[in-house]
Every structure is written in C-alpha cells, then in structure tokens.
C-alpha cells in the first residue's frame, strides 16, 4: 500500500466511523460497565500471558536482527512481571473515580442562575506509538474509563505484542457488553495509516497522542490536522543546589539517570551549584560511572573527573535515551533556570535543595510541565501521579499538560439552571 491507496483509505475511514459510533455509546456508559470491562481485561491479560510473551519474543527476535539499541530493546521487552504490572494498571484505573459527569466547579449568579462546569469525554482519541506494547493497555484503559473510543496504531516493532494485549482488552469489552469498536487496533503497519489518522479520518478523530521518538512526534506535530497532546523530546534536568544533602543527591541523580535511561523522564543534564562542586561532584560522578554511565562535562567537570569527555553545545540539547549524562557547573539557581529554559524541552526538571527561597524561585520561573523537589525525574509518570497510568506526557500549554490521565482526556460543558430569568 502507499499513501494514496484507496483501499487503505477506505479501511481507515471505516475504523473512524466505527470509533465515532462506539464513542457515542461510551459517553453514557455506566461506571459499573466500564469497570467490569477493565477488570475482565486484566484477568484476560494474565490468562493470556503465555501467548503475550510468545508474541513478544517474536517481536524481540525481529528487532535484534535489525540491530536495535539497548534502550529500544528495554521499551519493547515484556516479562511476566511487566505483564502483571499491565494487569494491575488495568485494575488501578478501574478503581479510580469516573471523571465523566464530575462537577469541576459550580456557582450562583446574583440573578439566581446556577452554573456548573461538568466533565465530558473528548470523543475519539487516536494514539500513534512505536516500541512500547504496554501503551496498548494503558491507552485502551484510560480512554475507556474516560468515556472515549480509541484508535491505536502501534509500530511494526511491537505489532505482535500489541495484538496479543489487544485481545485481552476485547475480551474485557465483550464481558461488559460494551462495543468492541471502543478500542480498535489498526490492522496494518503501513506508514500511510499514520497519515490517514493525522488527517482526522473524515473528522472522526478529536485528538492525536503520539508516543515515540523525535521523528514520529515531529511528523505528527507538523502534519496533524487535529489537536495533538505530545512532547517532542524529554530533555530533563536535575539541579543540585547549594546546601543539598549529599547522600540524597547521589541516590536521586543515579536513579534519575540510570533507573531506565531510555524513558522520557530520565535526566539528561545534571547542573551543580558552584559551591557544591568540591563536595558533591565526585561522589555523584563515581556512582554514575560505576553503573556504566558516560559523563560529558564542561571544563570544571573534566578537571575533577578524569573519565569525563568534553561536552559540546549539542550535548545540552540532546535527549540521549542512553547511559550518557551531560554535566555543567552553574553559579546559582538563576543560572540553572536560565540553562533549563534555554535548552530544555519543557518536560520535567528537578531541584535538590533545602533553601526555600531557591525552591520557590525554581518552581515559579522554570517553564516546564513537571517540576520536582528532592526526588527523581523518573517520577514523571501518570501511574506515579496516581492517575492509574498515562496516555502520554504533554508539554504544550493548552488543556492537558504533564501526564495525560483520565481528567485530561475529558473536556467540559456548562450546565445553567434557571427559574424563568430573562436577560434585560
């Protein structure tokens, strides 16, 4: 197939129409039915774990033949523990309050009109993702609970794994008597299907969420004719302030970089206040190097850390997605903020500090979606926020920002109650 193949266009248009019809049903589906579907899906995923692992093994074998990176392999790989976590995530979302119909605010006007703002589903969500098969479950569950239909287009690398997980979601929908078209998986890995989704499937997609690398997200943001919830890169920073506790700084920085170097919340640049260089730099660097991390530093860092290689201007702008960390010494919190606002991607930044004035300034002046005090940037995750999971991270400034969970997948409407008022 190619980008103008009429058969592909018809297939994708039909998917869009079915999703719109399913969304109309889901918008009014009882909470009990949605929860039943999620719990049944969790049971089906666990029961099908052997089939999911077998499918994943085929995906991994094919990916290794293409010479994938370790970070890519980590994102693609499923284990029994990760499948159990997928099932637990489905149950967690079932246990969350239903956002649909929730009153966000209410007030009474002097003329007696009673006004309330109430959450409503967005409609049909298009999710385009690459190597993470768990996105199939996360996106399917979050959209279902928030009353939306979803169209999932996974990458060829995770196609078998995604289909196996999707089968569990369909079993859940069937058990609850909800339409199977509520969670659709695009049946082709043809890249032209992405273009069809970005054009909106004849007006049937309300928002696109890309989950993948810079190339995918850049294409989505450039070509999409519907709104997009996305982040282009995860260039995250950790700033070690003057007076930061040493043991905490070592532990947090190592976790922020090395827990999973390939996730979007991994710290890519470490900034240190000049006054803690003598006490903090070497212990932090030694701990990172012991874990296999490459250090790319400025002149001060290289003088004190023999293993460090020179950092270039490009390093400050790079999301490594690998065990590589750029390290820079700054004069104060203002310089750290300036560096972050210049080179960052508005994703997640952390400050390690005990200085309340510096903390307040960092939180006020740093222009990113998620700001963290004295903890790892790898907490930039919807599940860790208590959202039960996330459909993605949004770094824009409209509607959704940060982890996109149930509430962010809803819009709202105003309900106005009167008793005969007329406007003069």
Order of alpha helices (4+ residues) and beta strands (2+ residues): alpha-alpha-alpha-alpha-alpha-beta-beta-beta-alpha-beta-alpha-beta-alpha-beta-alpha-beta-beta-alpha-beta-alpha-beta-alpha-beta-beta-alpha-beta-alpha-beta-beta-beta-beta
